Each structure stands twice: as structure tokens, then as C-alpha cells.
């Protein structure tokens, strides 16, 4: 595994873990928070006219992937009726 793959894996895992308690306690509130952050990250990702490079792009993509995983977990819990 190369440096970028390791960093990507760590960012995705750490992002999901940092929201674990919030998902458990309030999936709807967490969903709202994560969707707001994702919206700004997608805009920032599209604004790359200066060129972030492979490391910058990879960390940005990993943050988005981690938050999308959090979003998916929130949606699953809401759909299943957990902690509404």
C-alpha cells in the first residue's frame, strides 16, 4: 500500500469513527450536519483551478468518502426507525 492509499484509508476510517457517537445519539441531526459539510466539500472539490495535486485531491476525496459513509449510516438508521 502506498502513502496515498494509507492516508485515504485512515481519513475515511477516522471520519466515520469521529461521528459514531453522534450517529447513535441523533442520526437526523448528524445527517443534517454532514450534508451541510458535504455540500461545501463538493464545491471546494470542484474549485481546483490552482491544482491541489495528488495528495490534496486524495485527502479531499477521502474526506468526502468518509462523510458519505456517515450519511449512509444515518439514512439507514432513520429508515429503520432507530433513534428518531
PyMOL Python script that loads the backbone (N, CA, C, O; Angstrom):
from pymol import cmd

cmd.read_pdbstr("""\
ATOM      1  N   UNK A   1       0.848  -1.167   0.000  1.00  0.00           N
ATOM      2  CA  UNK A   1       0.000   0.000   0.000  1.00  0.00           C
ATOM      3  C   UNK A   1       0.902   1.242   0.000  1.00  0.00           C
ATOM      4  O   UNK A   1       1.833   1.339   0.799  1.00  0.00           O
ATOM      5  N   UNK A   2       0.624   2.166  -0.881  1.00  0.00           N
ATOM      6  CA  UNK A   2       1.455   3.368  -0.941  1.00  0.00           C
ATOM      7  C   UNK A   2       0.929   4.448   0.024  1.00  0.00           C
ATOM      8  O   UNK A   2      -0.115   4.290   0.657  1.00  0.00           O
ATOM      9  N   UNK A   3       1.672   5.515   0.107  1.00  0.00           N
ATOM     10  CA  UNK A   3       1.364   6.599   1.044  1.00  0.00           C
ATOM     11  C   UNK A   3      -0.058   7.133   0.862  1.00  0.00           C
ATOM     12  O   UNK A   3      -0.789   7.298   1.838  1.00  0.00           O
ATOM     13  N   UNK A   4      -0.445   7.400  -0.372  1.00  0.00           N
ATOM     14  CA  UNK A   4      -1.772   7.976  -0.631  1.00  0.00           C
ATOM     15  C   UNK A   4      -2.870   7.003  -0.218  1.00  0.00           C
ATOM     16  O   UNK A   4      -3.883   7.423   0.340  1.00  0.00           O
ATOM     17  N   UNK A   5      -2.690   5.730  -0.479  1.00  0.00           N
ATOM     18  CA  UNK A   5      -3.695   4.734  -0.086  1.00  0.00           C
ATOM     19  C   UNK A   5      -3.831   4.641   1.436  1.00  0.00           C
ATOM     20  O   UNK A   5      -4.937   4.513   1.961  1.00  0.00           O
ATOM     21  N   UNK A   6      -2.717   4.705   2.125  1.00  0.00           N
ATOM     22  CA  UNK A   6      -2.739   4.652   3.596  1.00  0.00           C
ATOM     23  C   UNK A   6      -3.460   5.872   4.160  1.00  0.00           C
ATOM     24  O   UNK A   6      -4.322   5.745   5.029  1.00  0.00           O
ATOM     25  N   UNK A   7      -3.106   7.037   3.667  1.00  0.00           N
ATOM     26  CA  UNK A   7      -3.745   8.273   4.146  1.00  0.00           C
ATOM     27  C   UNK A   7      -5.241   8.252   3.838  1.00  0.00           C
ATOM     28  O   UNK A   7      -6.051   8.629   4.685  1.00  0.00           O
ATOM     29  N   UNK A   8      -5.611   7.820   2.651  1.00  0.00           N
ATOM     30  CA  UNK A   8      -7.024   7.745   2.273  1.00  0.00           C
ATOM     31  C   UNK A   8      -7.780   6.822   3.216  1.00  0.00           C
ATOM     32  O   UNK A   8      -8.840   7.187   3.725  1.00  0.00           O
ATOM     33  N   UNK A   9      -7.248   5.639   3.452  1.00  0.00           N
ATOM     34  CA  UNK A   9      -7.899   4.672   4.340  1.00  0.00           C
ATOM     35  C   UNK A   9      -8.059   5.251   5.746  1.00  0.00           C
ATOM     36  O   UNK A   9      -9.117   5.118   6.361  1.00  0.00           O
ATOM     37  N   UNK A  10      -7.010   5.890   6.248  1.00  0.00           N
ATOM     38  CA  UNK A  10      -7.055   6.472   7.591  1.00  0.00           C
ATOM     39  C   UNK A  10      -8.079   7.595   7.692  1.00  0.00           C
ATOM     40  O   UNK A  10      -8.817   7.669   8.675  1.00  0.00           O
ATOM     41  N   UNK A  11      -8.135   8.456   6.708  1.00  0.00           N
ATOM     42  CA  UNK A  11      -9.078   9.583   6.742  1.00  0.00           C
ATOM     43  C   UNK A  11     -10.512   9.085   6.715  1.00  0.00           C
ATOM     44  O   UNK A  11     -11.352   9.572   7.473  1.00  0.00           O
ATOM     45  N   UNK A  12     -10.802   8.121   5.853  1.00  0.00           N
ATOM     46  CA  UNK A  12     -12.165   7.583   5.768  1.00  0.00           C
ATOM     47  C   UNK A  12     -12.555   6.952   7.104  1.00  0.00           C
ATOM     48  O   UNK A  12     -13.636   7.223   7.626  1.00  0.00           O
ATOM     49  N   UNK A  13     -11.686   6.119   7.654  1.00  0.00           N
ATOM     50  CA  UNK A  13     -11.985   5.444   8.921  1.00  0.00           C
ATOM     51  C   UNK A  13     -12.114   6.444  10.070  1.00  0.00           C
ATOM     52  O   UNK A  13     -13.047   6.357  10.870  1.00  0.00           O
ATOM     53  N   UNK A  14     -11.191   7.380  10.151  1.00  0.00           N
ATOM     54  CA  UNK A  14     -11.226   8.371  11.237  1.00  0.00           C
ATOM     55  C   UNK A  14     -12.451   9.266  11.147  1.00  0.00           C
ATOM     56  O   UNK A  14     -13.035   9.623  12.170  1.00  0.00           O
ATOM     57  N   UNK A  15     -12.840   9.628   9.947  1.00  0.00           N
ATOM     58  CA  UNK A  15     -14.028  10.468   9.763  1.00  0.00           C
ATOM     59  C   UNK A  15     -15.265   9.740  10.264  1.00  0.00           C
ATOM     60  O   UNK A  15     -16.071  10.305  11.003  1.00  0.00           O
ATOM     61  N   UNK A  16     -15.412   8.481   9.857  1.00  0.00           N
ATOM     62  CA  UNK A  16     -16.577   7.719  10.298  1.00  0.00           C
ATOM     63  C   UNK A  16     -16.566   7.537  11.813  1.00  0.00           C
ATOM     64  O   UNK A  16     -17.596   7.712  12.464  1.00  0.00           O
ATOM     65  N   UNK A  17     -15.419   7.190  12.373  1.00  0.00           N
ATOM     66  CA  UNK A  17     -15.318   6.977  13.821  1.00  0.00           C
ATOM     67  C   UNK A  17     -15.627   8.240  14.612  1.00  0.00           C
ATOM     68  O   UNK A  17     -16.217   8.171  15.690  1.00  0.00           O
ATOM     69  N   UNK A  18     -15.235   9.380  14.087  1.00  0.00           N
ATOM     70  CA  UNK A  18     -15.473  10.626  14.817  1.00  0.00           C
ATOM     71  C   UNK A  18     -16.955  10.979  14.907  1.00  0.00           C
ATOM     72  O   UNK A  18     -17.353  11.769  15.763  1.00  0.00           O
ATOM     73  N   UNK A  19     -17.772  10.400  14.030  1.00  0.00           N
ATOM     74  CA  UNK A  19     -19.211  10.659  14.061  1.00  0.00           C
ATOM     75  C   UNK A  19     -20.006   9.513  14.691  1.00  0.00           C
ATOM     76  O   UNK A  19     -21.230   9.609  14.791  1.00  0.00           O
ATOM     77  N   UNK A  20     -19.356   8.452  15.111  1.00  0.00           N
ATOM     78  CA  UNK A  20     -20.054   7.252  15.583  1.00  0.00           C
ATOM     79  C   UNK A  20     -21.022   7.549  16.726  1.00  0.00           C
ATOM     80  O   UNK A  20     -22.170   7.106  16.692  1.00  0.00           O
ATOM     81  N   UNK A  21     -20.578   8.284  17.725  1.00  0.00           N
ATOM     82  CA  UNK A  21     -21.462   8.594  18.859  1.00  0.00           C
ATOM     83  C   UNK A  21     -22.619   9.488  18.446  1.00  0.00           C
ATOM     84  O   UNK A  21     -23.743   9.316  18.919  1.00  0.00           O
ATOM     85  N   UNK A  22     -22.346  10.443  17.564  1.00  0.00           N
ATOM     86  CA  UNK A  22     -23.414  11.333  17.091  1.00  0.00           C
ATOM     87  C   UNK A  22     -24.454  10.555  16.287  1.00  0.00           C
ATOM     88  O   UNK A  22     -25.652  10.811  16.409  1.00  0.00           O
ATOM     89  N   UNK A  23     -24.003   9.618  15.476  1.00  0.00           N
ATOM     90  CA  UNK A  23     -24.934   8.797  14.697  1.00  0.00           C
ATOM     91  C   UNK A  23     -25.841   8.024  15.635  1.00  0.00           C
ATOM     92  O   UNK A  23     -27.050   7.940  15.421  1.00  0.00           O
ATOM     93  N   UNK A  24     -25.250   7.464  16.667  1.00  0.00           N
ATOM     94  CA  UNK A  24     -26.012   6.677  17.638  1.00  0.00           C
ATOM     95  C   UNK A  24     -27.040   7.540  18.372  1.00  0.00           C
ATOM     96  O   UNK A  24     -28.183   7.126  18.561  1.00  0.00           O
ATOM     97  N   UNK A  25     -26.632   8.722  18.778  1.00  0.00           N
ATOM     98  CA  UNK A  25     -27.490   9.582  19.594  1.00  0.00           C
ATOM     99  C   UNK A  25     -28.546  10.321  18.781  1.00  0.00           C
ATOM    100  O   UNK A  25     -29.688  10.446  19.222  1.00  0.00           O
ATOM    101  N   UNK A  26     -28.181  10.807  17.608  1.00  0.00           N
ATOM    102  CA  UNK A  26     -29.087  11.661  16.838  1.00  0.00           C
ATOM    103  C   UNK A  26     -28.800  11.544  15.337  1.00  0.00           C
ATOM    104  O   UNK A  26     -28.140  12.411  14.763  1.00  0.00           O
ATOM    105  N   UNK A  27     -29.293  10.473  14.698  1.00  0.00           N
ATOM    106  CA  UNK A  27     -28.988  10.297  13.277  1.00  0.00           C
ATOM    107  C   UNK A  27     -29.545  11.410  12.393  1.00  0.00           C
ATOM    108  O   UNK A  27     -28.923  11.774  11.395  1.00  0.00           O
ATOM    109  N   UNK A  28     -30.703  11.951  12.746  1.00  0.00           N
ATOM    110  CA  UNK A  28     -31.273  13.037  11.927  1.00  0.00           C
ATOM    111  C   UNK A  28     -30.431  14.310  12.016  1.00  0.00           C
ATOM    112  O   UNK A  28     -30.146  14.941  10.998  1.00  0.00           O
ATOM    113  N   UNK A  29     -30.041  14.680  13.216  1.00  0.00           N
ATOM    114  CA  UNK A  29     -29.207  15.863  13.397  1.00  0.00           C
ATOM    115  C   UNK A  29     -27.844  15.691  12.753  1.00  0.00           C
ATOM    116  O   UNK A  29     -27.312  16.621  12.146  1.00  0.00           O
ATOM    117  N   UNK A  30     -27.284  14.499  12.887  1.00  0.00           N
ATOM    118  CA  UNK A  30     -25.988  14.207  12.277  1.00  0.00           C
ATOM    119  C   UNK A  30     -26.095  14.258  10.758  1.00  0.00           C
ATOM    120  O   UNK A  30     -25.206  14.777  10.082  1.00  0.00           O
ATOM    121  N   UNK A  31     -27.177  13.723  10.231  1.00  0.00           N
ATOM    122  CA  UNK A  31     -27.400  13.761   8.786  1.00  0.00           C
ATOM    123  C   UNK A  31     -27.427  15.199   8.284  1.00  0.00           C
ATOM    124  O   UNK A  31     -26.804  15.520   7.272  1.00  0.00           O
ATOM    125  N   UNK A  32     -28.139  16.052   8.981  1.00  0.00           N
ATOM    126  CA  UNK A  32     -28.223  17.462   8.587  1.00  0.00           C
ATOM    127  C   UNK A  32     -26.835  18.108   8.603  1.00  0.00           C
ATOM    128  O   UNK A  32     -26.461  18.816   7.668  1.00  0.00           O
ATOM    129  N   UNK A  33     -26.089  17.861   9.656  1.00  0.00           N
ATOM    130  CA  UNK A  33     -24.742  18.423   9.788  1.00  0.00           C
ATOM    131  C   UNK A  33     -23.822  17.917   8.668  1.00  0.00           C
ATOM    132  O   UNK A  33     -23.111  18.701   8.038  1.00  0.00           O
ATOM    133  N   UNK A  34     -23.843  16.621   8.431  1.00  0.00           N
ATOM    134  CA  UNK A  34     -22.955  16.021   7.428  1.00  0.00           C
ATOM    135  C   UNK A  34     -23.313  16.492   6.021  1.00  0.00           C
ATOM    136  O   UNK A  34     -22.423  16.749   5.210  1.00  0.00           O
ATOM    137  N   UNK A  35     -24.600  16.608   5.726  1.00  0.00           N
ATOM    138  CA  UNK A  35     -24.989  17.086   4.401  1.00  0.00           C
ATOM    139  C   UNK A  35     -24.536  18.517   4.164  1.00  0.00           C
ATOM    140  O   UNK A  35     -24.180  18.869   3.039  1.00  0.00           O
ATOM    141  N   UNK A  36     -24.541  19.340   5.188  1.00  0.00           N
ATOM    142  CA  UNK A  36     -24.048  20.716   5.046  1.00  0.00           C
ATOM    143  C   UNK A  36     -22.551  20.736   4.747  1.00  0.00           C
ATOM    144  O   UNK A  36     -22.088  21.481   3.883  1.00  0.00           O
ATOM    145  N   UNK A  37     -21.812  19.914   5.468  1.00  0.00           N
ATOM    146  CA  UNK A  37     -20.368  19.848   5.246  1.00  0.00           C
ATOM    147  C   UNK A  37     -20.073  19.279   3.861  1.00  0.00           C
ATOM    148  O   UNK A  37     -19.200  19.785   3.157  1.00  0.00           O
ATOM    149  N   UNK A  38     -20.790  18.236   3.470  1.00  0.00           N
ATOM    150  CA  UNK A  38     -20.589  17.641   2.148  1.00  0.00           C
ATOM    151  C   UNK A  38     -20.845  18.647   1.035  1.00  0.00           C
ATOM    152  O   UNK A  38     -20.107  18.695   0.050  1.00  0.00           O
ATOM    153  N   UNK A  39     -21.879  19.438   1.193  1.00  0.00           N
ATOM    154  CA  UNK A  39     -22.184  20.445   0.177  1.00  0.00           C
ATOM    155  C   UNK A  39     -20.990  21.362  -0.047  1.00  0.00           C
ATOM    156  O   UNK A  39     -20.617  21.639  -1.187  1.00  0.00           O
ATOM    157  N   UNK A  40     -20.395  21.830   1.039  1.00  0.00           N
ATOM    158  CA  UNK A  40     -19.244  22.723   0.883  1.00  0.00           C
ATOM    159  C   UNK A  40     -18.015  21.983   0.364  1.00  0.00           C
ATOM    160  O   UNK A  40     -17.232  22.551  -0.397  1.00  0.00           O
ATOM    161  N   UNK A  41     -17.836  20.732   0.761  1.00  0.00           N
ATOM    162  CA  UNK A  41     -16.691  19.970   0.260  1.00  0.00           C
ATOM    163  C   UNK A  41     -16.795  19.694  -1.238  1.00  0.00           C
ATOM    164  O   UNK A  41     -15.794  19.737  -1.953  1.00  0.00           O
ATOM    165  N   UNK A  42     -18.000  19.414  -1.706  1.00  0.00           N
ATOM    166  CA  UNK A  42     -18.177  19.192  -3.150  1.00  0.00           C
ATOM    167  C   UNK A  42     -17.890  20.469  -3.937  1.00  0.00           C
ATOM    168  O   UNK A  42     -17.306  20.415  -5.019  1.00  0.00           O
ATOM    169  N   UNK A  43     -18.296  21.606  -3.400  1.00  0.00           N
ATOM    170  CA  UNK A  43     -17.994  22.877  -4.063  1.00  0.00           C
ATOM    171  C   UNK A  43     -16.488  23.097  -4.066  1.00  0.00           C
ATOM    172  O   UNK A  43     -15.906  23.453  -5.091  1.00  0.00           O
ATOM    173  N   UNK A  44     -15.867  22.886  -2.928  1.00  0.00           N
ATOM    174  CA  UNK A  44     -14.412  23.058  -2.828  1.00  0.00           C
ATOM    175  C   UNK A  44     -13.679  22.098  -3.761  1.00  0.00           C
ATOM    176  O   UNK A  44     -12.683  22.473  -4.379  1.00  0.00           O
ATOM    177  N   UNK A  45     -14.160  20.877  -3.863  1.00  0.00           N
ATOM    178  CA  UNK A  45     -13.528  19.893  -4.744  1.00  0.00           C
ATOM    179  C   UNK A  45     -13.587  20.343  -6.198  1.00  0.00           C
ATOM    180  O   UNK A  45     -12.644  20.128  -6.959  1.00  0.00           O
ATOM    181  N   UNK A  46     -14.685  20.959  -6.576  1.00  0.00           N
ATOM    182  CA  UNK A  46     -14.846  21.453  -7.944  1.00  0.00           C
ATOM    183  C   UNK A  46     -14.030  22.705  -8.227  1.00  0.00           C
ATOM    184  O   UNK A  46     -13.771  23.024  -9.388  1.00  0.00           O
ATOM    185  N   UNK A  47     -13.626  23.410  -7.191  1.00  0.00           N
ATOM    186  CA  UNK A  47     -12.844  24.637  -7.353  1.00  0.00           C
ATOM    187  C   UNK A  47     -11.358  24.335  -7.223  1.00  0.00           C
ATOM    188  O   UNK A  47     -10.729  24.689  -6.226  1.00  0.00           O
ATOM    189  N   UNK A  48     -10.814  23.694  -8.215  1.00  0.00           N
ATOM    190  CA  UNK A  48      -9.409  23.284  -8.164  1.00  0.00           C
ATOM    191  C   UNK A  48      -8.599  23.940  -9.272  1.00  0.00           C
ATOM    192  O   UNK A  48      -7.753  23.296  -9.894  1.00  0.00           O
ATOM    193  N   UNK A  49      -8.850  25.191  -9.512  1.00  0.00           N
ATOM    194  CA  UNK A  49      -8.153  25.853 -10.620  1.00  0.00           C
ATOM    195  C   UNK A  49      -6.683  26.069 -10.331  1.00  0.00           C
ATOM    196  O   UNK A  49      -5.903  26.287 -11.258  1.00  0.00           O
ATOM    197  N   UNK A  50      -6.275  26.014  -9.040  1.00  0.00           N
ATOM    198  CA  UNK A  50      -4.858  26.170  -8.723  1.00  0.00           C
ATOM    199  C   UNK A  50      -4.120  24.841  -8.696  1.00  0.00           C
ATOM    200  O   UNK A  50      -2.889  24.823  -8.711  1.00  0.00           O
ATOM    201  N   UNK A  51      -4.832  23.746  -8.657  1.00  0.00           N
ATOM    202  CA  UNK A  51      -4.236  22.425  -8.656  1.00  0.00           C
ATOM    203  C   UNK A  51      -3.731  21.994  -7.293  1.00  0.00           C
ATOM    204  O   UNK A  51      -2.697  22.472  -6.826  1.00  0.00           O
ATOM    205  N   UNK A  52      -4.455  21.099  -6.660  1.00  0.00           N
ATOM    206  CA  UNK A  52      -4.078  20.604  -5.333  1.00  0.00           C
ATOM    207  C   UNK A  52      -2.999  19.534  -5.419  1.00  0.00           C
ATOM    208  O   UNK A  52      -2.207  19.370  -4.491  1.00  0.00           O
ATOM    209  N   UNK A  53      -2.967  18.819  -6.509  1.00  0.00           N
ATOM    210  CA  UNK A  53      -2.029  17.715  -6.642  1.00  0.00           C
ATOM    211  C   UNK A  53      -2.634  16.424  -6.128  1.00  0.00           C
ATOM    212  O   UNK A  53      -3.753  16.414  -5.615  1.00  0.00           O
ATOM    213  N   UNK A  54      -1.901  15.346  -6.265  1.00  0.00           N
ATOM    214  CA  UNK A  54      -2.407  14.020  -5.914  1.00  0.00           C
ATOM    215  C   UNK A  54      -2.725  13.886  -4.432  1.00  0.00           C
ATOM    216  O   UNK A  54      -3.732  13.274  -4.076  1.00  0.00           O
ATOM    217  N   UNK A  55      -1.907  14.433  -3.579  1.00  0.00           N
ATOM    218  CA  UNK A  55      -2.154  14.325  -2.139  1.00  0.00           C
ATOM    219  C   UNK A  55      -3.367  15.164  -1.751  1.00  0.00           C
ATOM    220  O   UNK A  55      -4.222  14.700  -0.997  1.00  0.00           O
ATOM    221  N   UNK A  56      -3.449  16.370  -2.249  1.00  0.00           N
ATOM    222  CA  UNK A  56      -4.591  17.228  -1.946  1.00  0.00           C
ATOM    223  C   UNK A  56      -5.896  16.653  -2.451  1.00  0.00           C
ATOM    224  O   UNK A  56      -6.903  16.662  -1.743  1.00  0.00           O
ATOM    225  N   UNK A  57      -5.879  16.151  -3.682  1.00  0.00           N
ATOM    226  CA  UNK A  57      -7.086  15.531  -4.234  1.00  0.00           C
ATOM    227  C   UNK A  57      -7.476  14.290  -3.446  1.00  0.00           C
ATOM    228  O   UNK A  57      -8.655  14.071  -3.169  1.00  0.00           O
ATOM    229  N   UNK A  58      -6.500  13.487  -3.090  1.00  0.00           N
ATOM    230  CA  UNK A  58      -6.779  12.247  -2.360  1.00  0.00           C
ATOM    231  C   UNK A  58      -7.354  12.509  -0.978  1.00  0.00           C
ATOM    232  O   UNK A  58      -8.286  11.824  -0.557  1.00  0.00           O
ATOM    233  N   UNK A  59      -6.817  13.481  -0.273  1.00  0.00           N
ATOM    234  CA  UNK A  59      -7.357  13.785   1.050  1.00  0.00           C
ATOM    235  C   UNK A  59      -8.764  14.367   0.956  1.00  0.00           C
ATOM    236  O   UNK A  59      -9.623  14.075   1.788  1.00  0.00           O
ATOM    237  N   UNK A  60      -8.990  15.184  -0.056  1.00  0.00           N
ATOM    238  CA  UNK A  60     -10.328  15.743  -0.272  1.00  0.00           C
ATOM    239  C   UNK A  60     -11.330  14.623  -0.590  1.00  0.00           C
ATOM    240  O   UNK A  60     -12.431  14.591  -0.040  1.00  0.00           O
ATOM    241  N   UNK A  61     -10.939  13.722  -1.468  1.00  0.00           N
ATOM    242  CA  UNK A  61     -11.804  12.595  -1.834  1.00  0.00           C
ATOM    243  C   UNK A  61     -12.060  11.683  -0.641  1.00  0.00           C
ATOM    244  O   UNK A  61     -13.169  11.175  -0.474  1.00  0.00           O
ATOM    245  N   UNK A  62     -11.046  11.472   0.184  1.00  0.00           N
ATOM    246  CA  UNK A  62     -11.210  10.623   1.363  1.00  0.00           C
ATOM    247  C   UNK A  62     -12.161  11.251   2.373  1.00  0.00           C
ATOM    248  O   UNK A  62     -12.980  10.553   2.971  1.00  0.00           O
ATOM    249  N   UNK A  63     -12.059  12.553   2.568  1.00  0.00           N
ATOM    250  CA  UNK A  63     -12.980  13.238   3.481  1.00  0.00           C
ATOM    251  C   UNK A  63     -14.413  13.113   2.980  1.00  0.00           C
ATOM    252  O   UNK A  63     -15.333  12.874   3.763  1.00  0.00           O
ATOM    253  N   UNK A  64     -14.596  13.273   1.686  1.00  0.00           N
ATOM    254  CA  UNK A  64     -15.933  13.124   1.103  1.00  0.00           C
ATOM    255  C   UNK A  64     -16.429  11.689   1.272  1.00  0.00           C
ATOM    256  O   UNK A  64     -17.583  11.472   1.642  1.00  0.00           O
ATOM    257  N   UNK A  65     -15.572  10.716   1.007  1.00  0.00           N
ATOM    258  CA  UNK A  65     -15.962   9.312   1.147  1.00  0.00           C
ATOM    259  C   UNK A  65     -16.347   8.979   2.581  1.00  0.00           C
ATOM    260  O   UNK A  65     -17.334   8.280   2.814  1.00  0.00           O
ATOM    261  N   UNK A  66     -15.582   9.470   3.533  1.00  0.00           N
ATOM    262  CA  UNK A  66     -15.903   9.229   4.936  1.00  0.00           C
ATOM    263  C   UNK A  66     -17.228   9.837   5.334  1.00  0.00           C
ATOM    264  O   UNK A  66     -18.015   9.209   6.043  1.00  0.00           O
ATOM    265  N   UNK A  67     -17.483  11.052   4.887  1.00  0.00           N
ATOM    266  CA  UNK A  67     -18.755  11.715   5.209  1.00  0.00           C
ATOM    267  C   UNK A  67     -19.924  11.067   4.479  1.00  0.00           C
ATOM    268  O   UNK A  67     -21.034  11.027   5.011  1.00  0.00           O
ATOM    269  N   UNK A  68     -19.699  10.565   3.283  1.00  0.00           N
ATOM    270  CA  UNK A  68     -20.758   9.839   2.571  1.00  0.00           C
ATOM    271  C   UNK A  68     -21.108   8.546   3.310  1.00  0.00           C
ATOM    272  O   UNK A  68     -22.269   8.139   3.333  1.00  0.00           O
ATOM    273  N   UNK A  69     -20.108   7.905   3.911  1.00  0.00           N
ATOM    274  CA  UNK A  69     -20.365   6.703   4.714  1.00  0.00           C
ATOM    275  C   UNK A  69     -21.188   7.054   5.954  1.00  0.00           C
ATOM    276  O   UNK A  69     -22.104   6.321   6.327  1.00  0.00           O
ATOM    277  N   UNK A  70     -20.859   8.166   6.580  1.00  0.00           N
ATOM    278  CA  UNK A  70     -21.631   8.636   7.735  1.00  0.00           C
ATOM    279  C   UNK A  70     -23.063   8.941   7.298  1.00  0.00           C
ATOM    280  O   UNK A  70     -24.019   8.571   7.979  1.00  0.00           O
ATOM    281  N   UNK A  71     -23.202   9.607   6.177  1.00  0.00           N
ATOM    282  CA  UNK A  71     -24.526   9.945   5.643  1.00  0.00           C
ATOM    283  C   UNK A  71     -25.343   8.680   5.393  1.00  0.00           C
ATOM    284  O   UNK A  71     -26.521   8.620   5.746  1.00  0.00           O
ATOM    285  N   UNK A  72     -24.729   7.681   4.792  1.00  0.00           N
ATOM    286  CA  UNK A  72     -25.417   6.417   4.505  1.00  0.00           C
ATOM    287  C   UNK A  72     -25.860   5.725   5.787  1.00  0.00           C
ATOM    288  O   UNK A  72     -26.964   5.185   5.849  1.00  0.00           O
ATOM    289  N   UNK A  73     -25.019   5.735   6.798  1.00  0.00           N
ATOM    290  CA  UNK A  73     -25.376   5.121   8.075  1.00  0.00           C
ATOM    291  C   UNK A  73     -26.535   5.870   8.733  1.00  0.00           C
ATOM    292  O   UNK A  73     -27.441   5.243   9.282  1.00  0.00           O
ATOM    293  N   UNK A  74     -26.516   7.177   8.684  1.00  0.00           N
ATOM    294  CA  UNK A  74     -27.624   7.967   9.231  1.00  0.00           C
ATOM    295  C   UNK A  74     -28.926   7.641   8.517  1.00  0.00           C
ATOM    296  O   UNK A  74     -29.955   7.429   9.158  1.00  0.00           O
ATOM    297  N   UNK A  75     -28.882   7.603   7.202  1.00  0.00           N
ATOM    298  CA  UNK A  75     -30.082   7.284   6.422  1.00  0.00           C
ATOM    299  C   UNK A  75     -30.601   5.884   6.741  1.00  0.00           C
ATOM    300  O   UNK A  75     -31.810   5.677   6.837  1.00  0.00           O
ATOM    301  N   UNK A  76     -29.702   4.935   6.903  1.00  0.00           N
ATOM    302  CA  UNK A  76     -30.120   3.559   7.235  1.00  0.00           C
ATOM    303  C   UNK A  76     -30.794   3.521   8.595  1.00  0.00           C
ATOM    304  O   UNK A  76     -31.817   2.857   8.762  1.00  0.00           O
ATOM    305  N   UNK A  77     -30.238   4.221   9.558  1.00  0.00           N
ATOM    306  CA  UNK A  77     -30.834   4.226  10.901  1.00  0.00           C
ATOM    307  C   UNK A  77     -32.195   4.936  10.900  1.00  0.00           C
ATOM    308  O   UNK A  77     -33.131   4.490  11.563  1.00  0.00           O
ATOM    309  N   UNK A  78     -32.295   6.026  10.163  1.00  0.00           N
ATOM    310  CA  UNK A  78     -33.567   6.743  10.084  1.00  0.00           C
ATOM    311  C   UNK A  78     -34.613   5.861   9.412  1.00  0.00           C
ATOM    312  O   UNK A  78     -35.759   5.799   9.857  1.00  0.00           O
ATOM    313  N   UNK A  79     -34.220   5.188   8.354  1.00  0.00           N
ATOM    314  CA  UNK A  79     -35.141   4.312   7.625  1.00  0.00           C
ATOM    315  C   UNK A  79     -35.609   3.150   8.497  1.00  0.00           C
ATOM    316  O   UNK A  79     -36.760   2.721   8.407  1.00  0.00           O
ATOM    317  N   UNK A  80     -34.717   2.647   9.334  1.00  0.00           N
ATOM    318  CA  UNK A  80     -35.060   1.516  10.209  1.00  0.00           C
ATOM    319  C   UNK A  80     -35.769   1.958  11.483  1.00  0.00           C
ATOM    320  O   UNK A  80     -36.169   1.126  12.297  1.00  0.00           O
ATOM    321  N   UNK A  81     -35.924   3.280  11.656  1.00  0.00           N
ATOM    322  CA  UNK A  81     -36.640   3.788  12.821  1.00  0.00           C
ATOM    323  C   UNK A  81     -35.823   3.867  14.089  1.00  0.00           C
ATOM    324  O   UNK A  81     -36.386   3.984  15.177  1.00  0.00           O
ATOM    325  N   UNK A  82     -34.502   3.807  13.976  1.00  0.00           N
ATOM    326  CA  UNK A  82     -33.634   3.865  15.148  1.00  0.00           C
ATOM    327  C   UNK A  82     -33.400   5.302  15.567  1.00  0.00           C
ATOM    328  O   UNK A  82     -32.986   6.136  14.761  1.00  0.00           O
ATOM    329  N   UNK A  83     -33.665   5.586  16.830  1.00  0.00           N
ATOM    330  CA  UNK A  83     -33.379   6.905  17.431  1.00  0.00           C
ATOM    331  C   UNK A  83     -34.010   8.060  16.668  1.00  0.00           C
ATOM    332  O   UNK A  83     -33.331   9.029  16.327  1.00  0.00           O
ATOM    333  N   UNK A  84     -35.283   7.962  16.405  1.00  0.00           N
ATOM    334  CA  UNK A  84     -35.969   9.064  15.728  1.00  0.00           C
ATOM    335  C   UNK A  84     -36.450  10.021  16.768  1.00  0.00           C
ATOM    336  O   UNK A  84     -37.062  11.037  16.437  1.00  0.00           O
TER     337      UNK A  84
END
""", "prot")
cmd.dss("prot")
cmd.show_as("cartoon", "prot")
cmd.util.cbc("prot")
cmd.orient("prot")
